[in-house]
Amino acid sequence: MSFATIAWQEDGVVMLDQTRLPAAEVYLTCRDYDDVARAIKTMVIRGAPAIGVAAAMGVALGMQNRLQAGQPLDEAGFAQVCRTLAATRPTAVNLFWALEKMRRKWEAARAAGAAGEEIVRRLVELALAIQREDVETNERLGAHGAGVVPAAASILTHCNAGALACAGYGTALGVVRAAHAAGKVKMVFADETRPLLQGARLTAWELQRDNIPVTVITDNMAAYIMGRGEIDLVVVGADRVAANGDTANKIGTYGVALLARAHGVPFYVAAPLSTVDFSLATGAEIPIEERAPAEVTGLAGQPTVPAGVPVRNPAFDVTPA
């Protein structure tokens, strides 16, 4: 990869600011866990696996800063860090998965009588392991998924489930990358993905950098392109998968799935096990984040909705298994 989504440094967590793409490649350094939480909330970093890595690093950074400031590494301080990070994005389960892993490491270190520096060292070590294992998992996922991609395939994807949404390589785009390396990809169609244009801004950006052929279409063009027989399969990522397979992903995914079914096009979800929430029986229990109306009412600083007209802005929908 020619870019890093997220990296740990001794004085902070460095993230590629995805709100600035594709116009500028800017890296933001989060100096404390509050900065990490703000970056997650404002979508400087986004995508379920990447959010999980960011949360883990945020915990490690928060406790490291407490140690350096001479504050006690007590349960109250640890709980405050976790609460702040947990309050950022409700739908992506990797966030809560990562926080739970960090809590178990914290409790084990304290139970073993570890001192402050040792506790922080173990937390940092686990956060880096979560980052490393995410990339390794995605590479295996990509190799597995490439097996379902036919020769000379045209693939439709929705939103961004690439290296930008993970610690690297990607889930849905990991499948694309592996299939492209095998010489199977003719074209990737990237849905624009309203209202924040993650497909147009992010998916197209990273595929272009990797010299993978990509064409952007608006969301309402998918039916037309599919109806013309130009799509061989659909591959998307996931933010939370219920125990029965119901899948929450970026808003609009459900519509793409219905189109795929109507046109007899295979539809695949590429996701790591950390995105599966076995505590939820069905997708009806998945919390759906509602974001600010301003994301819908304007574009590039220009109003697109008359003032005073109500809007809805659910960030995700659920595709039934």
Secondary structure, 3 states (H helix, E strand, C coil): CCCCCEEEECCEEEEECCCCCCCCCCEEEECCHHHHHHHHHCCCCCCHHHHHHHHHHHHHHHHHHHHHCCCCCCHHHHHHHHHHHHCCCCCCHHHHHHHHHHHHHHHHHHHCCCCHHHHHHHHHHHHHHHHHHHHHHHHHHHHHHHHHCCCCEEEEECCCCEHHHCCCCECHHHHHHHHHHCCCEEEEEEECCCCCCHHHHHHHHHHHHCCCCEEEECHHHHHHHHHCCCCCEEEECCCEEECCCCEEEECCHHHHHHHHHHCCCCEEECCCHHHEECCCCCHHHCCCCECCCHHHHEECCEECCCCCCCCCCECEEEECC
